[in-house]
Amino acid sequence: MTKHNPENERIKRQYFAYLKEAKRHSEPTVDAAAKAPSRFEEYTRHKEFEAFRLEQAAAFKRHLAERTGKRVGGPGRS
């Protein structure tokens, strides 16, 4: 299966440039912000952002809440 979606990559690159240039966020902040869409893409198996549905977001949120944290060992901390 594809490891990335070219259209999503373009959208993310534009968003990260916006955070850095318009919002004046630091590089570590932009890097941290990059984790969320990457995790969501992994969850949706790299479906196009254009195909986004509210149900996907709710299911992803439940998925994150059910995960066991690596550091703490409790739910939701990963």
DOZA-965183 format. One record per atom (N, C-alpha, C, O, CB): atom name; z, x negated, y. Coordinates in Angstrom, 2 decimals. Glycine has a CB too. Layout:
<pts>
<pt atom="CA" w="Z" u="X" v="Y"/>
...
</pts>
This chain:
<pts>
<pt atom="N" w="0.00" u="-0.84" v="-1.19"/>
<pt atom="CA" w="0.00" u="0.00" v="0.00"/>
<pt atom="C" w="0.00" u="-0.88" v="1.25"/>
<pt atom="O" w="0.50" u="-2.01" v="1.23"/>
<pt atom="CB" w="1.23" u="0.96" v="0.00"/>
<pt atom="N" w="-0.56" u="-0.36" v="2.29"/>
<pt atom="CA" w="-0.65" u="-1.08" v="3.55"/>
<pt atom="C" w="0.73" u="-1.42" v="4.10"/>
<pt atom="O" w="1.64" u="-0.59" v="4.06"/>
<pt atom="CB" w="-1.43" u="-0.25" v="4.57"/>
<pt atom="N" w="0.88" u="-2.63" v="4.60"/>
<pt atom="CA" w="2.15" u="-3.06" v="5.17"/>
<pt atom="C" w="2.27" u="-2.70" v="6.64"/>
<pt atom="O" w="3.36" u="-2.82" v="7.21"/>
<pt atom="CB" w="2.31" u="-4.56" v="4.99"/>
<pt atom="N" w="1.19" u="-2.26" v="7.27"/>
<pt atom="CA" w="1.24" u="-1.86" v="8.67"/>
<pt atom="C" w="0.10" u="-0.89" v="8.96"/>
<pt atom="O" w="-0.85" u="-0.78" v="8.19"/>
<pt atom="CB" w="1.17" u="-3.09" v="9.60"/>
<pt atom="N" w="0.22" u="-0.21" v="10.07"/>
<pt atom="CA" w="-0.80" u="0.71" v="10.53"/>
<pt atom="C" w="-1.30" u="0.18" v="11.87"/>
<pt atom="O" w="-0.52" u="0.11" v="12.82"/>
<pt atom="CB" w="-0.25" u="2.19" v="10.64"/>
<pt atom="N" w="-2.56" u="-0.18" v="11.96"/>
<pt atom="CA" w="-3.07" u="-0.80" v="13.20"/>
<pt atom="C" w="-2.84" u="0.03" v="14.46"/>
<pt atom="O" w="-2.49" u="-0.52" v="15.51"/>
<pt atom="CB" w="-4.53" u="-1.07" v="13.05"/>
<pt atom="N" w="-3.04" u="1.34" v="14.39"/>
<pt atom="CA" w="-2.83" u="2.18" v="15.58"/>
<pt atom="C" w="-1.36" u="2.20" v="15.98"/>
<pt atom="O" w="-1.04" u="2.15" v="17.17"/>
<pt atom="CB" w="-3.33" u="3.63" v="15.31"/>
<pt atom="N" w="-0.46" u="2.26" v="15.01"/>
<pt atom="CA" w="0.97" u="2.22" v="15.32"/>
<pt atom="C" w="1.34" u="0.89" v="15.97"/>
<pt atom="O" w="2.15" u="0.85" v="16.89"/>
<pt atom="CB" w="1.80" u="2.43" v="14.04"/>
<pt atom="N" w="0.75" u="-0.19" v="15.49"/>
<pt atom="CA" w="1.03" u="-1.51" v="16.06"/>
<pt atom="C" w="0.63" u="-1.57" v="17.52"/>
<pt atom="O" w="1.34" u="-2.15" v="18.34"/>
<pt atom="CB" w="0.29" u="-2.60" v="15.27"/>
<pt atom="N" w="-0.51" u="-0.96" v="17.87"/>
<pt atom="CA" w="-0.94" u="-0.93" v="19.27"/>
<pt atom="C" w="0.05" u="-0.13" v="20.13"/>
<pt atom="O" w="0.40" u="-0.54" v="21.23"/>
<pt atom="CB" w="-2.35" u="-0.31" v="19.39"/>
<pt atom="N" w="0.49" u="1.00" v="19.61"/>
<pt atom="CA" w="1.44" u="1.84" v="20.34"/>
<pt atom="C" w="2.75" u="1.08" v="20.54"/>
<pt atom="O" w="3.31" u="1.08" v="21.64"/>
<pt atom="CB" w="1.70" u="3.16" v="19.59"/>
<pt atom="N" w="3.24" u="0.44" v="19.49"/>
<pt atom="CA" w="4.50" u="-0.30" v="19.60"/>
<pt atom="C" w="4.37" u="-1.46" v="20.57"/>
<pt atom="O" w="5.29" u="-1.70" v="21.36"/>
<pt atom="CB" w="4.93" u="-0.81" v="18.23"/>
<pt atom="N" w="3.26" u="-2.17" v="20.54"/>
<pt atom="CA" w="3.06" u="-3.30" v="21.45"/>
<pt atom="C" w="3.08" u="-2.84" v="22.91"/>
<pt atom="O" w="3.66" u="-3.51" v="23.76"/>
<pt atom="CB" w="1.74" u="-4.01" v="21.13"/>
<pt atom="N" w="2.45" u="-1.71" v="23.18"/>
<pt atom="CA" w="2.46" u="-1.15" v="24.54"/>
<pt atom="C" w="3.88" u="-0.76" v="24.95"/>
<pt atom="O" w="4.30" u="-1.00" v="26.08"/>
<pt atom="CB" w="1.52" u="0.07" v="24.64"/>
<pt atom="N" w="4.63" u="-0.15" v="24.03"/>
<pt atom="CA" w="5.99" u="0.26" v="24.32"/>
<pt atom="C" w="6.89" u="-0.94" v="24.59"/>
<pt atom="O" w="7.70" u="-0.91" v="25.52"/>
<pt atom="CB" w="6.56" u="1.09" v="23.17"/>
<pt atom="N" w="6.74" u="-1.99" v="23.80"/>
<pt atom="CA" w="7.58" u="-3.18" v="24.00"/>
<pt atom="C" w="7.23" u="-3.87" v="25.31"/>
<pt atom="O" w="8.12" u="-4.40" v="25.98"/>
<pt atom="CB" w="7.41" u="-4.15" v="22.82"/>
<pt atom="N" w="5.96" u="-3.88" v="25.68"/>
<pt atom="CA" w="5.56" u="-4.44" v="26.97"/>
<pt atom="C" w="6.16" u="-3.61" v="28.11"/>
<pt atom="O" w="6.60" u="-4.16" v="29.12"/>
<pt atom="CB" w="4.01" u="-4.49" v="27.10"/>
<pt atom="N" w="6.17" u="-2.29" v="27.95"/>
<pt atom="CA" w="6.79" u="-1.41" v="28.94"/>
<pt atom="C" w="8.28" u="-1.73" v="29.10"/>
<pt atom="O" w="8.78" u="-1.85" v="30.21"/>
<pt atom="CB" w="6.60" u="0.07" v="28.54"/>
<pt atom="N" w="8.98" u="-1.88" v="27.97"/>
<pt atom="CA" w="10.41" u="-2.20" v="28.04"/>
<pt atom="C" w="10.65" u="-3.52" v="28.76"/>
<pt atom="O" w="11.57" u="-3.65" v="29.56"/>
<pt atom="CB" w="11.02" u="-2.26" v="26.63"/>
<pt atom="N" w="9.80" u="-4.50" v="28.46"/>
<pt atom="CA" w="9.99" u="-5.84" v="29.04"/>
<pt atom="C" w="9.59" u="-5.89" v="30.51"/>
<pt atom="O" w="10.33" u="-6.44" v="31.33"/>
<pt atom="CB" w="9.18" u="-6.87" v="28.26"/>
<pt atom="N" w="8.45" u="-5.33" v="30.84"/>
<pt atom="CA" w="7.92" u="-5.45" v="32.20"/>
<pt atom="C" w="8.45" u="-4.37" v="33.15"/>
<pt atom="O" w="8.96" u="-4.70" v="34.22"/>
<pt atom="CB" w="6.41" u="-5.39" v="32.17"/>
<pt atom="N" w="8.33" u="-3.12" v="32.77"/>
<pt atom="CA" w="8.72" u="-2.03" v="33.68"/>
<pt atom="C" w="10.23" u="-1.83" v="33.71"/>
<pt atom="O" w="10.82" u="-1.63" v="34.77"/>
<pt atom="CB" w="8.03" u="-0.73" v="33.27"/>
<pt atom="N" w="10.85" u="-1.88" v="32.55"/>
<pt atom="CA" w="12.29" u="-1.66" v="32.48"/>
<pt atom="C" w="13.09" u="-2.95" v="32.62"/>
<pt atom="O" w="14.31" u="-2.92" v="32.76"/>
<pt atom="CB" w="12.63" u="-0.99" v="31.16"/>
<pt atom="N" w="12.39" u="-4.08" v="32.59"/>
<pt atom="CA" w="12.99" u="-5.41" v="32.77"/>
<pt atom="C" w="14.09" u="-5.72" v="31.75"/>
<pt atom="O" w="15.10" u="-6.34" v="32.08"/>
<pt atom="CB" w="13.56" u="-5.51" v="34.16"/>
<pt atom="N" w="13.87" u="-5.28" v="30.51"/>
<pt atom="CA" w="14.81" u="-5.60" v="29.44"/>
<pt atom="C" w="14.59" u="-7.03" v="28.97"/>
<pt atom="O" w="13.48" u="-7.55" v="29.04"/>
<pt atom="CB" w="14.66" u="-4.61" v="28.26"/>
<pt atom="N" w="15.66" u="-7.65" v="28.49"/>
<pt atom="CA" w="15.56" u="-9.01" v="27.99"/>
<pt atom="C" w="14.87" u="-9.02" v="26.62"/>
<pt atom="O" w="14.74" u="-7.99" v="25.96"/>
<pt atom="CB" w="16.97" u="-9.66" v="27.89"/>
<pt atom="N" w="14.43" u="-10.20" v="26.23"/>
<pt atom="CA" w="13.75" u="-10.36" v="24.94"/>
<pt atom="C" w="14.64" u="-9.92" v="23.77"/>
<pt atom="O" w="14.14" u="-9.23" v="22.87"/>
<pt atom="CB" w="13.31" u="-11.81" v="24.75"/>
<pt atom="N" w="15.93" u="-10.29" v="23.73"/>
<pt atom="CA" w="16.77" u="-9.80" v="22.62"/>
<pt atom="C" w="16.90" u="-8.28" v="22.60"/>
<pt atom="O" w="17.00" u="-7.68" v="21.52"/>
<pt atom="CB" w="18.16" u="-10.43" v="22.72"/>
<pt atom="N" w="16.91" u="-7.64" v="23.75"/>
<pt atom="CA" w="17.00" u="-6.19" v="23.81"/>
<pt atom="C" w="15.72" u="-5.56" v="23.27"/>
<pt atom="O" w="15.78" u="-4.57" v="22.54"/>
<pt atom="CB" w="17.25" u="-5.73" v="25.25"/>
<pt atom="N" w="14.59" u="-6.12" v="23.63"/>
<pt atom="CA" w="13.30" u="-5.62" v="23.13"/>
<pt atom="C" w="13.23" u="-5.82" v="21.62"/>
<pt atom="O" w="12.75" u="-4.95" v="20.90"/>
<pt atom="CB" w="12.12" u="-6.33" v="23.84"/>
<pt atom="N" w="13.70" u="-6.97" v="21.14"/>
<pt atom="CA" w="13.70" u="-7.23" v="19.70"/>
<pt atom="C" w="14.57" u="-6.21" v="18.96"/>
<pt atom="O" w="14.19" u="-5.72" v="17.90"/>
<pt atom="CB" w="14.21" u="-8.65" v="19.41"/>
<pt atom="N" w="15.71" u="-5.89" v="19.54"/>
<pt atom="CA" w="16.60" u="-4.89" v="18.93"/>
<pt atom="C" w="15.93" u="-3.51" v="18.92"/>
<pt atom="O" w="16.05" u="-2.77" v="17.94"/>
<pt atom="CB" w="17.94" u="-4.83" v="19.68"/>
<pt atom="N" w="15.24" u="-3.19" v="20.00"/>
<pt atom="CA" w="14.54" u="-1.91" v="20.08"/>
<pt atom="C" w="13.39" u="-1.83" v="19.08"/>
<pt atom="O" w="13.00" u="-0.73" v="18.69"/>
<pt atom="CB" w="14.02" u="-1.68" v="21.50"/>
<pt atom="N" w="12.86" u="-2.95" v="18.67"/>
<pt atom="CA" w="11.74" u="-2.98" v="17.72"/>
<pt atom="C" w="12.18" u="-2.61" v="16.31"/>
<pt atom="O" w="11.35" u="-2.22" v="15.49"/>
<pt atom="CB" w="11.10" u="-4.35" v="17.71"/>
<pt atom="N" w="13.45" u="-2.72" v="16.03"/>
<pt atom="CA" w="13.93" u="-2.43" v="14.67"/>
<pt atom="C" w="13.80" u="-0.95" v="14.32"/>
<pt atom="O" w="13.43" u="-0.61" v="13.20"/>
<pt atom="CB" w="15.37" u="-2.88" v="14.51"/>
<pt atom="N" w="14.11" u="-0.07" v="15.26"/>
<pt atom="CA" w="14.10" u="1.36" v="14.97"/>
<pt atom="C" w="12.73" u="1.88" v="14.53"/>
<pt atom="O" w="12.64" u="2.51" v="13.48"/>
<pt atom="CB" w="14.57" u="2.12" v="16.18"/>
<pt atom="N" w="11.67" u="1.63" v="15.30"/>
<pt atom="CA" w="10.37" u="2.14" v="14.85"/>
<pt atom="C" w="9.91" u="1.50" v="13.54"/>
<pt atom="O" w="9.22" u="2.13" v="12.74"/>
<pt atom="CB" w="9.32" u="1.92" v="15.91"/>
<pt atom="N" w="10.30" u="0.25" v="13.32"/>
<pt atom="CA" w="9.91" u="-0.42" v="12.08"/>
<pt atom="C" w="10.59" u="0.24" v="10.88"/>
<pt atom="O" w="9.98" u="0.43" v="9.83"/>
<pt atom="CB" w="10.26" u="-1.91" v="12.14"/>
<pt atom="N" w="11.87" u="0.58" v="11.04"/>
<pt atom="CA" w="12.59" u="1.25" v="9.96"/>
<pt atom="C" w="12.01" u="2.63" v="9.71"/>
<pt atom="O" w="11.90" u="3.06" v="8.56"/>
<pt atom="CB" w="14.08" u="1.35" v="10.29"/>
<pt atom="N" w="11.65" u="3.34" v="10.78"/>
<pt atom="CA" w="11.05" u="4.66" v="10.63"/>
<pt atom="C" w="9.70" u="4.57" v="9.93"/>
<pt atom="O" w="9.40" u="5.38" v="9.05"/>
<pt atom="CB" w="10.90" u="5.34" v="11.99"/>
<pt atom="N" w="8.89" u="3.58" v="10.31"/>
<pt atom="CA" w="7.59" u="3.39" v="9.66"/>
<pt atom="C" w="7.76" u="3.10" v="8.18"/>
<pt atom="O" w="7.02" u="3.63" v="7.35"/>
<pt atom="CB" w="6.82" u="2.25" v="10.34"/>
<pt atom="N" w="8.72" u="2.27" v="7.85"/>
<pt atom="CA" w="8.97" u="1.96" v="6.44"/>
<pt atom="C" w="9.34" u="3.24" v="5.68"/>
<pt atom="O" w="8.86" u="3.47" v="4.57"/>
<pt atom="CB" w="10.10" u="0.91" v="6.31"/>
<pt atom="N" w="10.18" u="4.06" v="6.30"/>
<pt atom="CA" w="10.60" u="5.32" v="5.68"/>
<pt atom="C" w="9.41" u="6.26" v="5.45"/>
<pt atom="O" w="9.32" u="6.90" v="4.41"/>
<pt atom="CB" w="11.65" u="6.00" v="6.56"/>
<pt atom="N" w="8.51" u="6.34" v="6.43"/>
<pt atom="CA" w="7.36" u="7.25" v="6.33"/>
<pt atom="C" w="6.16" u="6.59" v="5.63"/>
<pt atom="O" w="5.08" u="7.18" v="5.57"/>
<pt atom="CB" w="6.94" u="7.72" v="7.72"/>
<pt atom="N" w="6.36" u="5.39" v="5.12"/>
<pt atom="CA" w="5.29" u="4.63" v="4.44"/>
<pt atom="C" w="4.10" u="4.40" v="5.35"/>
<pt atom="O" w="2.94" u="4.52" v="4.94"/>
<pt atom="CB" w="4.83" u="5.37" v="3.17"/>
<pt atom="N" w="4.42" u="4.07" v="6.60"/>
<pt atom="CA" w="3.44" u="3.65" v="7.60"/>
<pt atom="C" w="2.43" u="4.72" v="7.96"/>
<pt atom="O" w="1.27" u="4.43" v="8.25"/>
<pt atom="CB" w="2.71" u="2.45" v="7.12"/>
<pt atom="N" w="2.88" u="5.99" v="7.95"/>
<pt atom="CA" w="2.00" u="7.06" v="8.42"/>
<pt atom="C" w="1.81" u="6.90" v="9.93"/>
<pt atom="O" w="2.65" u="6.32" v="10.62"/>
<pt atom="CB" w="2.59" u="8.47" v="8.08"/>
<pt atom="N" w="0.70" u="7.41" v="10.42"/>
<pt atom="CA" w="0.41" u="7.30" v="11.85"/>
<pt atom="C" w="1.45" u="8.04" v="12.67"/>
<pt atom="O" w="1.91" u="9.12" v="12.28"/>
<pt atom="CB" w="-0.99" u="7.85" v="12.16"/>
<pt atom="N" w="1.83" u="7.45" v="13.80"/>
<pt atom="CA" w="2.76" u="8.11" v="14.71"/>
<pt atom="C" w="2.18" u="9.45" v="15.19"/>
<pt atom="O" w="2.93" u="10.38" v="15.50"/>
<pt atom="CB" w="3.07" u="7.20" v="15.91"/>
<pt atom="N" w="0.87" u="9.52" v="15.25"/>
<pt atom="CA" w="0.20" u="10.74" v="15.68"/>
<pt atom="C" w="0.54" u="11.93" v="14.78"/>
<pt atom="O" w="0.53" u="13.08" v="15.22"/>
<pt atom="CB" w="-1.30" u="10.53" v="15.72"/>
<pt atom="N" w="0.84" u="11.64" v="13.50"/>
<pt atom="CA" w="1.16" u="12.68" v="12.53"/>
<pt atom="C" w="2.65" u="13.03" v="12.53"/>
<pt atom="O" w="3.12" u="13.73" v="11.63"/>
<pt atom="CB" w="0.74" u="12.25" v="11.13"/>
<pt atom="N" w="3.40" u="12.55" v="13.51"/>
<pt atom="CA" w="4.84" u="12.76" v="13.58"/>
<pt atom="C" w="5.19" u="14.24" v="13.62"/>
<pt atom="O" w="4.56" u="15.04" v="14.32"/>
<pt atom="CB" w="5.43" u="12.06" v="14.79"/>
<pt atom="N" w="6.23" u="14.59" v="12.83"/>
<pt atom="CA" w="6.76" u="15.94" v="12.82"/>
<pt atom="C" w="8.28" u="15.88" v="12.96"/>
<pt atom="O" w="8.90" u="14.92" v="12.50"/>
<pt atom="CB" w="6.35" u="16.70" v="11.52"/>
<pt atom="N" w="8.86" u="16.86" v="13.58"/>
<pt atom="CA" w="10.31" u="16.92" v="13.80"/>
<pt atom="C" w="11.07" u="16.82" v="12.48"/>
<pt atom="O" w="12.14" u="16.22" v="12.42"/>
<pt atom="CB" w="10.68" u="18.21" v="14.54"/>
<pt atom="N" w="10.53" u="17.41" v="11.44"/>
<pt atom="CA" w="11.19" u="17.37" v="10.13"/>
<pt atom="C" w="11.34" u="15.94" v="9.62"/>
<pt atom="O" w="12.32" u="15.62" v="8.95"/>
<pt atom="CB" w="10.40" u="18.21" v="9.12"/>
<pt atom="N" w="10.37" u="15.08" v="9.93"/>
<pt atom="CA" w="10.45" u="13.68" v="9.53"/>
<pt atom="C" w="11.64" u="13.00" v="10.20"/>
<pt atom="O" w="12.37" u="12.24" v="9.56"/>
<pt atom="CB" w="9.16" u="12.93" v="9.89"/>
<pt atom="N" w="11.84" u="13.28" v="11.46"/>
<pt atom="CA" w="12.95" u="12.67" v="12.20"/>
<pt atom="C" w="14.28" u="13.13" v="11.62"/>
<pt atom="O" w="15.19" u="12.32" v="11.45"/>
<pt atom="CB" w="12.88" u="13.03" v="13.69"/>
<pt atom="N" w="14.40" u="14.42" v="11.32"/>
<pt atom="CA" w="15.65" u="14.95" v="10.75"/>
<pt atom="C" w="15.91" u="14.33" v="9.37"/>
<pt atom="O" w="17.04" u="13.97" v="9.06"/>
<pt atom="CB" w="15.59" u="16.49" v="10.65"/>
<pt atom="N" w="14.87" u="14.22" v="8.56"/>
<pt atom="CA" w="15.03" u="13.63" v="7.23"/>
<pt atom="C" w="15.38" u="12.15" v="7.33"/>
<pt atom="O" w="16.19" u="11.65" v="6.55"/>
<pt atom="CB" w="13.74" u="13.82" v="6.40"/>
<pt atom="N" w="14.79" u="11.45" v="8.28"/>
<pt atom="CA" w="15.10" u="10.03" v="8.48"/>
<pt atom="C" w="16.54" u="9.87" v="8.92"/>
<pt atom="O" w="17.23" u="8.95" v="8.47"/>
<pt atom="CB" w="14.15" u="9.40" v="9.51"/>
<pt atom="N" w="17.01" u="10.74" v="9.77"/>
<pt atom="CA" w="18.40" u="10.68" v="10.23"/>
<pt atom="C" w="19.35" u="10.90" v="9.06"/>
<pt atom="O" w="20.36" u="10.20" v="8.94"/>
<pt atom="CB" w="18.65" u="11.74" v="11.33"/>
<pt atom="N" w="19.04" u="11.86" v="8.19"/>
<pt atom="CA" w="19.86" u="12.08" v="6.99"/>
<pt atom="C" w="19.83" u="10.86" v="6.08"/>
<pt atom="O" w="20.85" u="10.45" v="5.52"/>
<pt atom="CB" w="19.38" u="13.32" v="6.21"/>
<pt atom="N" w="18.65" u="10.28" v="5.95"/>
<pt atom="CA" w="18.49" u="9.07" v="5.12"/>
<pt atom="C" w="19.38" u="7.94" v="5.63"/>
<pt atom="O" w="20.04" u="7.27" v="4.84"/>
<pt atom="CB" w="17.01" u="8.62" v="5.11"/>
<pt atom="N" w="19.39" u="7.73" v="6.93"/>
<pt atom="CA" w="20.23" u="6.68" v="7.50"/>
<pt atom="C" w="21.72" u="6.97" v="7.30"/>
<pt atom="O" w="22.49" u="6.06" v="7.02"/>
<pt atom="CB" w="19.94" u="6.51" v="8.99"/>
<pt atom="N" w="22.11" u="8.23" v="7.42"/>
<pt atom="CA" w="23.51" u="8.60" v="7.26"/>
<pt atom="C" w="23.99" u="8.41" v="5.82"/>
<pt atom="O" w="25.17" u="8.14" v="5.59"/>
<pt atom="CB" w="23.72" u="10.06" v="7.67"/>
<pt atom="N" w="23.09" u="8.53" v="4.86"/>
<pt atom="CA" w="23.45" u="8.40" v="3.44"/>
<pt atom="C" w="23.51" u="6.95" v="2.97"/>
<pt atom="O" w="24.12" u="6.66" v="1.94"/>
<pt atom="CB" w="22.46" u="9.16" v="2.60"/>
<pt atom="N" w="22.90" u="6.06" v="3.70"/>
<pt atom="CA" w="22.87" u="4.65" v="3.28"/>
<pt atom="C" w="24.25" u="4.03" v="3.38"/>
<pt atom="O" w="25.03" u="4.37" v="4.26"/>
<pt atom="CB" w="21.86" u="3.86" v="4.13"/>
<pt atom="N" w="24.53" u="3.12" v="2.50"/>
<pt atom="CA" w="25.79" u="2.39" v="2.54"/>
<pt atom="C" w="25.60" u="1.13" v="3.35"/>
<pt atom="O" w="24.63" u="0.40" v="3.17"/>
<pt atom="CB" w="26.30" u="2.06" v="1.12"/>
<pt atom="N" w="26.54" u="0.88" v="4.26"/>
<pt atom="CA" w="26.45" u="-0.28" v="5.13"/>
<pt atom="C" w="26.65" u="-1.58" v="4.38"/>
<pt atom="O" w="27.42" u="-1.63" v="3.42"/>
<pt atom="CB" w="27.46" u="-0.17" v="6.24"/>
<pt atom="N" w="25.97" u="-2.63" v="4.80"/>
<pt atom="CA" w="26.08" u="-3.94" v="4.17"/>
<pt atom="C" w="27.36" u="-4.64" v="4.59"/>
<pt atom="O" w="28.02" u="-5.28" v="3.77"/>
<pt atom="CB" w="24.88" u="-4.81" v="4.53"/>
<pt atom="N" w="27.73" u="-4.51" v="5.85"/>
<pt atom="CA" w="28.90" u="-5.24" v="6.37"/>
<pt atom="C" w="30.20" u="-4.51" v="6.05"/>
<pt atom="O" w="31.16" u="-5.11" v="5.59"/>
<pt atom="CB" w="28.77" u="-5.46" v="7.88"/>
<pt atom="N" w="30.22" u="-3.21" v="6.30"/>
<pt atom="CA" w="31.45" u="-2.46" v="6.20"/>
<pt atom="C" w="31.60" u="-1.80" v="4.83"/>
<pt atom="O" w="32.72" u="-1.64" v="4.34"/>
<pt atom="CB" w="31.51" u="-1.43" v="7.27"/>
<pt atom="N" w="30.49" u="-1.42" v="4.23"/>
<pt atom="CA" w="30.54" u="-0.74" v="2.96"/>
<pt atom="C" w="30.68" u="0.76" v="3.10"/>
<pt atom="O" w="30.80" u="1.47" v="2.10"/>
<pt atom="CB" w="31.66" u="-1.28" v="2.15"/>
<pt atom="N" w="30.67" u="1.25" v="4.32"/>
<pt atom="CA" w="30.78" u="2.68" v="4.56"/>
<pt atom="C" w="29.42" u="3.29" v="4.84"/>
<pt atom="O" w="28.45" u="2.58" v="5.06"/>
<pt atom="CB" w="31.72" u="2.97" v="5.71"/>
<pt atom="N" w="29.36" u="4.62" v="4.83"/>
<pt atom="CA" w="28.07" u="5.26" v="5.10"/>
<pt atom="C" w="27.62" u="5.07" v="6.54"/>
<pt atom="O" w="28.43" u="5.02" v="7.47"/>
<pt atom="CB" w="28.16" u="6.74" v="4.79"/>
<pt atom="N" w="26.30" u="4.96" v="6.70"/>
<pt atom="CA" w="25.71" u="4.93" v="8.03"/>
<pt atom="C" w="25.73" u="3.60" v="8.75"/>
<pt atom="O" w="25.21" u="3.53" v="9.86"/>
<pt atom="CB" w="26.39" u="5.89" v="8.85"/>
<pt atom="N" w="26.30" u="2.56" v="8.20"/>
<pt atom="CA" w="26.36" u="1.26" v="8.89"/>
<pt atom="C" w="25.46" u="0.27" v="8.18"/>
<pt atom="O" w="25.93" u="-0.55" v="7.39"/>
<pt atom="CB" w="27.83" u="0.73" v="8.95"/>
<pt atom="N" w="24.17" u="0.35" v="8.45"/>
<pt atom="CA" w="23.28" u="-0.64" v="7.85"/>
<pt atom="C" w="22.33" u="-1.20" v="8.85"/>
<pt atom="O" w="21.51" u="-2.05" v="8.51"/>
<pt atom="CB" w="22.52" u="-0.06" v="6.71"/>
</pts>
